[in-house]
Amino acid sequence: MAYQNVGTPRFYVSTLQWLKSLGKLGSVESAYITNKDVLSLVDINPTTQATFSGAGGGAFAITYVSQAGYYNTLMPYNQNFMMVLGHNFSGPIKVYFRNAWNDDYTRVANGYEVVNYNAGDGSIQYSGFSIGRGSDAHDVTANVLQLILEEYYVGIDYKFGSLLYGTYYDVPTTPTLKLTMTREMDGVRRIRSKGGTDLINHKYTKPAMWGGSAGAWELYSGSTTDHVISRSGRRMWNLSFSHLSGRNIFAPTESLSPEIFDTSNHTDSDYHSENNYSDGDPIWWRGNRFLEHNDFYTQVIHKTLGGTLPFVFQPDSSNNNPDQFAICKLDMKSLEVKQVAKGIYSMKLKIREVW
């Protein structure tokens, strides 16, 4: 397990998927996107793919409309990301998310490469998947967000399975030594006959192929025929965290629009500086700040509907190798947080890979 060590874990939670689950995401359909409708692309399910067949060579926009307010009011300023999963974009195409309001086409979440993404121009080297991140979620000062495809070749079928845009959350401490990682083979059934023979039925042994031919979380160029031999097993993590402060786990208020919040027990230094507006008003002073606070409950538990929606998990945020990512859900009935000292808490998580 030397190359699968758990460090400081990272949770990638898609705001688009969350809005859709609440019935608060609209989209603009296009005749150039076939095999999968635009709204279903925000589900984290890259096993089926949409096909983009070109639109005359100019920049093409896939548009998502928030029906719950402007995007910048739904996310923290820092730590936004974009992902395209299950694609064949290696070659002449550039991809990025942008704000789309009053001719303000500011790019977002493409400031840094995580995996297989040129943050400078949006180009992609390999097929498979791409991840970029940024610190500019508040630049989407509208309820319209667009994924842009440009500099593509007309006549080529570009395929992609899932589009993610949202917030990544880093647990501020590494897990304690009481952690386990399991490779579960739950798709294999073994029956021993009366004569002592083992009868084995393989329902599945690994994640479903992405698009029918490429292995999950694989990068490739050219043919994908060998990906049937990609890694097997379902990954699971049991993690325990201690020495977490209250602000790491919960927001100071869970109200959407507290016009005035009781500040008598708080100071500006109580919360991270990046959560303050430039005019100095602290996070607990402005209205509609619950969704923008950078804590585990708000950005992970709340926006995955208690862990029932899938997210992308990276067990060590400092390791960006392609095999370090998994589509997961929380495999617990509840989030239990224990106070171990004044202002210090612990929590346990069970994370299961899904497909």
C-alpha positions in Angstrom: 0.0 0.0 0.0 3.1 2.3 -0.3 1.7 4.2 -3.2 -1.9 4.3 -1.8 -1.1 6.0 1.5 -3.7 8.2 3.1 -2.4 11.8 3.7 -4.5 14.9 4.0 -7.8 13.8 2.3 -9.6 15.9 -0.3 -13.3 15.8 -1.2 -14.5 17.1 -4.6 -18.2 18.0 -4.3 -20.0 19.1 -7.5 -22.3 22.2 -7.0 -24.0 21.4 -10.3 -24.9 17.9 -9.1 -26.2 19.2 -5.8 -28.4 21.9 -7.5 -29.8 19.3 -9.9 -30.7 17.0 -7.0 -32.7 19.8 -5.5 -34.5 20.6 -8.7 -32.6 23.9 -8.9 -30.5 23.5 -12.0 -31.6 24.3 -15.6 -29.8 23.8 -18.8 -29.9 24.7 -22.5 -30.1 21.7 -24.8 -28.3 21.5 -28.1 -28.6 19.5 -31.2 -24.8 19.1 -31.2 -24.9 17.1 -28.0 -26.3 13.6 -28.6 -26.6 10.2 -26.7 -26.9 12.0 -23.3 -28.9 15.1 -22.4 -27.0 18.2 -21.1 -28.6 18.0 -17.6 -27.7 14.4 -17.1 -24.0 15.2 -17.7 -23.7 16.7 -14.2 -24.4 13.3 -12.6 -21.2 11.6 -11.6 -21.7 8.7 -13.9 -19.1 8.5 -16.7 -20.0 5.0 -17.8 -22.3 6.5 -20.5 -21.1 9.2 -22.8 -22.4 12.2 -24.7 -21.2 12.9 -28.2 -20.3 16.4 -29.4 -20.1 16.5 -33.1 -19.0 20.1 -33.7 -20.8 23.3 -34.3 -19.0 24.9 -37.3 -15.6 25.3 -35.6 -16.4 28.2 -33.3 -16.5 28.2 -29.5 -19.4 26.0 -28.2 -21.1 26.5 -24.9 -22.8 24.0 -22.6 -25.0 26.2 -20.3 -26.1 25.5 -16.8 -28.5 27.9 -15.0 -28.7 28.0 -11.2 -32.3 28.5 -10.0 -31.0 29.0 -6.4 -29.2 32.3 -6.9 -25.9 33.4 -8.3 -23.1 30.8 -8.2 -20.8 33.1 -6.1 -23.4 32.9 -3.3 -23.4 29.1 -3.2 -19.7 28.4 -2.8 -16.6 29.6 -0.9 -14.3 32.0 -2.7 -11.3 29.6 -2.7 -11.1 25.9 -3.6 -13.2 25.6 -6.6 -12.6 22.9 -9.3 -13.7 21.5 -12.6 -13.6 17.9 -13.9 -14.4 16.2 -17.2 -14.7 12.4 -16.7 -14.8 9.7 -19.4 -13.6 11.8 -22.4 -11.6 11.3 -25.5 -10.4 14.9 -25.7 -6.7 14.3 -26.4 -5.9 16.3 -29.5 -7.3 19.6 -31.0 -9.7 20.8 -28.4 -9.7 23.2 -25.5 -12.0 23.1 -22.5 -12.8 25.4 -19.6 -15.7 26.8 -17.4 -16.6 30.5 -17.5 -18.9 33.0 -16.0 -21.5 34.1 -18.6 -23.2 37.4 -17.8 -23.2 40.7 -19.6 -20.3 39.8 -21.8 -18.2 38.9 -18.7 -16.6 35.6 -19.8 -14.1 35.2 -16.9 -12.7 31.7 -16.8 -13.0 29.9 -13.5 -11.4 26.8 -11.8 -8.6 26.6 -14.3 -5.8 28.3 -12.5 -3.9 25.1 -11.6 -3.5 21.7 -13.2 -4.4 18.8 -11.0 -4.4 16.0 -13.6 -4.2 16.1 -17.4 -5.2 19.8 -17.9 -3.2 22.8 -19.1 -4.3 25.6 -16.9 -2.9 28.1 -19.3 -5.0 27.4 -22.4 -7.4 24.6 -21.5 -5.8 22.0 -23.7 -5.7 18.3 -22.8 -3.0 15.9 -23.5 -4.6 12.5 -22.9 -8.0 10.9 -23.1 -9.6 9.6 -19.9 -10.3 12.4 -17.5 -9.1 16.0 -16.6 -9.1 18.0 -13.4 -8.4 21.7 -12.9 -8.7 23.9 -9.8 -8.8 27.5 -8.9 -9.5 30.1 -6.2 -12.1 32.2 -8.0 -15.6 30.9 -7.3 -16.8 34.4 -6.6 -16.0 35.4 -10.2 -19.2 33.7 -11.3 -21.3 36.7 -10.4 -24.4 35.4 -12.2 -26.7 32.4 -12.3 -25.3 31.3 -15.6 -22.2 29.0 -15.9 -20.9 27.6 -19.1 -18.5 24.9 -20.2 -16.7 26.0 -23.3 -15.4 23.7 -26.1 -13.2 25.5 -28.6 -10.5 24.9 -31.3 -12.0 21.5 -32.0 -12.1 19.8 -35.4 -15.5 19.6 -37.2 -16.3 16.0 -38.2 -14.7 14.4 -35.1 -16.9 12.9 -32.5 -15.8 14.1 -29.1 -17.1 12.0 -26.2 -17.4 12.8 -22.5 -19.4 11.3 -19.6 -19.6 13.7 -16.7 -19.0 17.4 -16.0 -18.3 18.6 -12.5 -17.9 22.1 -11.1 -17.9 22.8 -7.4 -15.9 23.0 -4.2 -13.1 20.8 -3.0 -12.6 20.5 0.8 -9.3 19.5 2.4 -9.5 18.0 5.9 -7.1 20.2 7.8 -5.3 17.2 9.5 -4.2 13.8 8.5 -6.1 10.8 10.0 -4.8 9.1 13.1 -3.1 5.8 12.9 -6.4 4.1 13.4 -7.2 3.9 9.7 -7.8 1.1 7.2 -8.0 0.8 3.5 -9.8 -2.2 2.1 -10.0 -3.8 -1.4 -13.4 -5.4 -1.4 -14.3 -8.1 -3.9 -18.1 -7.9 -3.3 -19.0 -8.9 -6.8 -17.5 -12.4 -6.4 -19.7 -15.2 -5.0 -18.2 -18.5 -3.9 -20.1 -21.6 -3.2 -18.6 -24.9 -2.1 -20.4 -28.0 -3.5 -21.0 -31.2 -1.5 -18.1 -32.7 -3.4 -15.8 -30.0 -2.2 -15.5 -28.1 -5.5 -15.5 -24.3 -5.3 -18.0 -22.7 -7.7 -17.2 -19.1 -8.4 -19.6 -16.6 -10.0 -18.0 -13.2 -11.0 -20.8 -10.6 -11.3 -18.2 -7.8 -11.4 -14.7 -7.4 -10.2 -13.9 -3.7 -10.8 -15.5 -0.4 -11.6 -17.6 -0.2 -14.8 -15.7 0.9 -17.9 -16.0 4.5 -18.8 -17.8 4.7 -22.2 -17.6 1.0 -22.7 -14.0 0.7 -23.6 -11.8 2.8 -21.2 -10.9 1.8 -17.6 -12.0 4.1 -14.8 -9.4 6.7 -13.9 -7.2 5.7 -16.7 -5.3 8.1 -19.0 -4.5 7.0 -22.5 -3.8 7.9 -26.1 -4.9 5.9 -29.1 -6.6 2.5 -28.6 -8.3 1.6 -25.4 -8.6 -2.2 -26.1 -6.2 -3.2 -23.3 -8.2 -1.5 -20.6 -10.2 -4.6 -19.9 -7.3 -5.6 -17.7 -7.4 -2.4 -15.6 -7.3 -2.7 -11.8 -9.9 -4.7 -9.9 -11.6 -4.4 -6.5 -13.7 -1.8 -4.7 -11.7 0.6 -2.4 -13.0 1.5 1.0 -11.5 3.8 3.7 -12.2 3.9 7.4 -10.7 7.1 8.7 -10.5 8.7 12.2 -9.7 12.4 12.7 -8.8 14.1 15.9 -7.7 17.6 16.9 -10.3 19.3 14.6 -11.5 22.7 15.6 -15.2 23.5 15.6 -14.9 25.8 12.6 -13.3 22.9 10.6 -16.5 20.9 11.0 -19.4 23.2 11.3 -20.3 26.7 10.1 -20.9 29.5 12.7 -24.5 29.8 11.4 -26.6 27.4 9.4 -29.2 30.0 8.4 -29.3 31.1 4.7 -29.9 34.8 5.3 -29.1 35.9 8.8 -29.3 39.7 8.4 -27.6 40.2 11.7 -25.8 37.4 13.5 -24.9 37.6 17.1 -21.2 38.5 17.1 -20.8 38.9 20.8 -18.9 35.6 21.2 -16.8 35.9 18.0 -13.9 37.9 16.6 -12.5 38.3 13.1 -9.7 35.9 14.0 -12.2 33.1 14.8 -12.5 32.2 11.1 -10.2 31.9 8.1 -9.3 35.2 6.5 -10.3 34.0 3.0 -13.9 33.8 4.2 -14.0 37.5 4.9 -15.1 40.1 2.4 -12.6 42.7 1.3 -14.3 45.4 3.3 -13.5 43.6 6.5 -17.0 42.2 7.4 -16.4 38.8 8.9 -18.1 35.7 7.7 -20.7 35.7 10.5 -21.9 39.2 9.7 -23.1 39.0 6.1 -26.4 37.3 5.1 -26.5 34.2 2.9 -23.1 33.1 4.1 -23.8 29.5 5.3 -23.3 28.0 1.9 -20.0 29.9 1.4 -18.3 28.8 4.6 -15.4 26.4 4.2 -16.2 23.6 6.7 -16.9 19.8 6.4 -20.6 19.9 7.1 -21.4 22.7 4.7 -19.3 21.6 1.8 -19.4 17.8 2.1 -22.3 16.6 4.2 -24.8 19.2 3.2 -24.0 19.3 -0.5 -24.0 15.6 -0.9 -27.4 15.3 0.9 -25.9 13.6 3.9 -23.5 11.5 1.8 -26.1 10.1 -0.5 -24.8 11.9 -3.5 -21.5 10.7 -4.9 -18.3 12.8 -4.8 -14.7 12.3 -5.9 -12.4 11.3 -3.1 -8.6 11.8 -3.1 -7.1 10.1 -0.1 -3.9 12.2 -0.3 -4.3 15.7 -1.7 -0.6 16.0 -2.3 -0.5 12.9 -4.7 -2.1 13.8 -8.1 -1.2 10.5 -9.8 -4.2 9.3 -11.9 -4.8 6.2 -9.7 -5.4 8.4 -6.6 -9.0 9.3 -7.3 -12.3 7.5 -6.7 -16.0 8.1 -7.1 -17.3 7.5 -3.6 -20.2 7.9 -1.1 -20.1 8.1 2.7 -21.0 4.7 4.1 -22.4 5.8 7.4 -25.9 6.4 8.7 -24.9 9.6 10.5 -22.0 12.0 11.1 -20.9 11.6 14.7 -18.6 14.3 16.1 -17.2 14.0 19.6 -15.8 16.8 21.7 -12.4 15.7 23.2 -11.3 19.0 24.7 -12.5 22.6 24.8 -13.0 23.6 21.2 -11.4 20.3 19.9 -13.4 17.5 18.2 -12.9 14.1 16.6 -14.9 12.4 13.9 -14.9 9.1 12.0 -15.7 8.5 8.3 -16.3 5.4 6.3 -15.9 6.1 2.5 -16.8 3.5 -0.1 -16.0 3.6 -3.8 -19.1 3.4 -6.0 -20.0 3.0 -9.7 
